[in-house]
């Protein structure tokens, strides 16, 4: 059983969690792994623990990130929006 971790800002973690439910690659992760989320104030961690003798390829993580960036991520972050509204 292997363990993989993704640590990032809460906004990014939330997008990844959404992709795990809606994108075929993400759904595959949900089938292959037990997924645990450790929430923090500013950043959080997703822990993927493979089930039995299952294996995750690096390319699977790459594709998950690709879909999160392409389909879920807003092009302007919240902090950028706040800065623009102040100007």
Backbone bond lengths (Angstrom), bond angles and torsions (degrees), N, CA, C in turn:
res aa  C-N    CA-C-N  psi(-1)  N-CA   C-N-CA  omega(-1)  CA-C   N-CA-C  phi
1 X - - - 1.458 - - 1.526 108.31 -
2 X 1.311 116.15 123.32 1.459 121.96 179.38 1.528 109.73 -101.64
3 X 1.321 114.96 157.54 1.460 120.79 179.15 1.519 109.22 -128.95
4 X 1.317 115.34 133.55 1.456 122.40 178.83 1.516 107.99 -127.68
5 X 1.333 116.27 144.28 1.462 120.85 -178.83 1.518 110.79 -128.09
6 X 1.317 114.84 141.65 1.459 121.66 170.52 1.516 106.32 -123.25
7 X 1.324 116.37 121.63 1.457 121.59 177.44 1.518 107.53 -117.50
8 X 1.331 115.81 128.68 1.461 119.19 -178.53 1.526 109.50 -161.32
9 X 1.326 115.55 178.95 1.457 121.01 176.22 1.526 109.01 -62.34
10 X 1.321 115.31 151.87 1.463 120.56 -176.41 1.527 112.89 -56.95
11 X 1.323 117.87 -37.50 1.468 120.11 179.18 1.525 111.23 -59.57
12 X 1.320 116.23 -43.98 1.463 121.12 -179.77 1.524 110.98 -68.23
13 X 1.323 117.21 -41.75 1.476 121.26 178.48 1.520 109.56 -60.71
14 X 1.317 117.52 -41.84 1.466 120.58 179.50 1.527 111.74 -62.99
15 X 1.336 116.99 -37.54 1.463 120.32 176.78 1.529 111.01 -66.03
16 X 1.329 116.38 -40.62 1.465 120.12 178.31 1.523 110.20 -63.62
17 X 1.326 117.48 -43.10 1.467 120.72 179.15 1.526 111.22 -62.05
18 X 1.317 116.57 -37.95 1.470 120.04 176.65 1.524 110.36 -64.79
19 X 1.337 116.35 -42.10 1.467 120.64 179.31 1.522 111.46 -64.83
20 X 1.326 118.00 -32.31 1.467 121.19 178.36 1.527 111.65 -63.75
21 X 1.321 116.45 -22.49 1.462 120.77 -179.97 1.533 112.77 -95.30
22 X 1.348 117.21 -25.49 1.455 119.45 -168.00 1.529 116.26 -115.59
23 X 1.322 119.09 -19.22 1.464 122.45 -176.34 1.525 109.09 -105.47
24 X 1.319 117.06 142.22 1.465 120.23 -176.53 1.526 112.57 -56.74
25 X 1.329 118.05 -40.12 1.474 120.30 177.60 1.532 110.02 -64.00
26 X 1.319 116.27 -41.60 1.463 120.69 178.90 1.516 112.45 -65.56
27 X 1.309 116.51 -40.33 1.466 120.47 177.41 1.519 109.57 -63.45
28 X 1.334 116.47 -37.47 1.459 120.69 175.90 1.520 112.04 -60.49
29 X 1.339 117.26 -41.36 1.464 120.89 175.63 1.529 110.53 -59.06
30 X 1.326 115.98 -41.71 1.460 120.35 -179.24 1.518 112.10 -63.78
31 X 1.331 117.40 -30.72 1.459 122.13 178.32 1.532 110.92 -77.80
32 X 1.334 116.47 -39.93 1.466 121.41 -175.26 1.521 114.02 -82.21
33 X 1.339 117.15 -19.29 1.467 120.02 -171.00 1.515 112.61 -132.17
34 X 1.332 113.82 155.10 1.455 121.00 161.88 1.515 105.12 -89.29
35 X 1.319 117.25 130.68 1.459 121.31 -173.54 1.524 108.81 -116.50
36 X 1.333 114.56 128.28 1.459 121.70 178.52 1.519 107.90 -122.98
37 X 1.328 116.63 140.34 1.456 121.37 178.33 1.519 108.38 -118.81
38 X 1.318 116.01 127.23 1.461 122.18 175.25 1.522 106.55 -108.65
39 X 1.338 115.72 105.60 1.456 121.44 -176.60 1.519 110.34 -83.37
40 X 1.316 115.43 137.89 1.451 122.51 174.46 1.511 109.55 -122.79
41 X 1.315 115.78 177.87 1.462 120.22 -178.97 1.525 111.35 -67.02
42 X 1.323 116.57 -50.13 1.460 120.98 -177.99 1.523 113.64 -109.54
43 X 1.318 116.87 -29.03 1.460 121.06 179.33 1.521 109.43 -136.07
44 X 1.312 114.74 159.12 1.469 121.09 -178.71 1.520 109.18 -138.07
45 X 1.324 114.91 168.62 1.454 121.41 -179.78 1.518 109.86 -129.00
46 X 1.324 116.20 134.82 1.463 121.73 170.92 1.521 106.24 -105.47
47 X 1.333 115.76 129.39 1.464 121.28 178.44 1.524 107.80 -112.28
48 X 1.327 115.25 123.42 1.457 122.34 176.68 1.528 107.42 -105.26
49 X 1.323 117.72 119.07 1.466 122.22 175.49 1.519 107.62 -114.95
50 X 1.327 115.49 116.69 1.460 118.71 -177.06 1.521 110.68 -66.16
51 X 1.315 115.14 146.12 1.456 121.55 178.45 1.521 109.72 -84.76
52 X 1.303 116.68 132.40 1.462 124.19 177.25 1.522 111.82 45.33
53 X 1.299 118.00 -121.35 1.457 121.15 -175.76 1.529 112.21 -102.52
54 X 1.287 116.25 28.41 1.464 120.63 178.97 1.525 109.80 -75.43
55 X 1.314 116.36 155.85 1.456 121.34 -178.94 1.524 109.47 -133.64
56 X 1.322 115.73 142.23 1.460 121.46 175.31 1.515 107.10 -113.63
57 X 1.310 115.79 133.25 1.458 120.95 178.54 1.530 109.88 -88.63
58 X 1.313 116.86 152.37 1.458 120.56 176.38 1.519 110.90 -59.33
59 X 1.307 116.29 -34.07 1.465 119.88 -179.76 1.529 111.39 -65.14
60 X 1.348 117.58 -27.13 1.467 120.42 176.60 1.534 110.47 -65.33
61 X 1.336 116.79 -42.69 1.464 120.34 176.82 1.529 110.41 -65.01
62 X 1.324 116.34 -40.15 1.465 120.49 177.89 1.525 110.27 -59.30
63 X 1.319 117.42 -47.58 1.462 121.05 -178.10 1.529 111.31 -66.07
64 X 1.334 117.12 -38.10 1.462 119.90 176.45 1.526 109.36 -59.88
65 X 1.333 116.97 -46.60 1.459 120.79 178.44 1.519 112.43 -62.70
66 X 1.314 115.85 -38.20 1.467 120.40 177.95 1.526 110.62 -60.16
67 X 1.333 116.94 -47.61 1.462 120.03 -178.91 1.523 112.22 -68.51
68 X 1.325 117.23 -35.92 1.470 119.87 176.95 1.527 108.95 -61.94
69 X 1.317 116.80 -46.79 1.464 120.38 -179.73 1.511 113.50 -67.11
70 X 1.320 116.55 -37.51 1.464 120.36 -176.19 1.522 112.43 -79.23
71 X 1.326 117.03 -43.43 1.465 120.56 -169.11 1.521 115.17 -103.38
72 X 1.323 117.57 -23.00 1.456 118.86 -171.60 1.520 114.76 -116.55
73 X 1.307 117.11 -33.07 1.454 119.99 -173.78 1.518 111.06 -73.84
74 X 1.322 115.40 131.45 1.452 119.84 174.07 1.518 108.10 -72.17
75 X 1.279 116.34 146.78 1.460 120.35 -176.12 1.524 112.75 -74.36
76 X 1.347 117.49 -18.92 1.456 121.15 177.79 1.522 108.04 -124.17
77 X 1.331 116.78 125.55 1.463 120.29 -178.56 1.528 110.63 -74.64
78 X 1.337 116.37 162.16 1.464 121.52 -178.11 1.526 111.75 -61.16
79 X 1.325 117.54 -39.92 1.468 120.47 179.92 1.523 110.66 -64.01
80 X 1.330 116.52 -38.87 1.468 119.96 178.00 1.522 110.59 -64.63
81 X 1.317 117.19 -39.08 1.468 121.52 178.67 1.529 109.84 -63.70
82 X 1.345 117.15 -41.58 1.469 121.03 179.91 1.516 110.44 -64.52
83 X 1.321 117.36 -42.78 1.458 121.02 179.61 1.516 110.47 -63.45
84 X 1.329 116.93 -42.66 1.461 120.43 179.65 1.526 111.48 -64.53
85 X 1.346 117.31 -36.36 1.455 120.40 -179.30 1.528 111.59 -70.25
86 X 1.327 117.98 -24.31 1.456 121.27 178.53 1.527 111.75 -77.76
87 X 1.319 116.75 -24.33 1.482 120.31 -177.10 1.491 112.61 -86.43
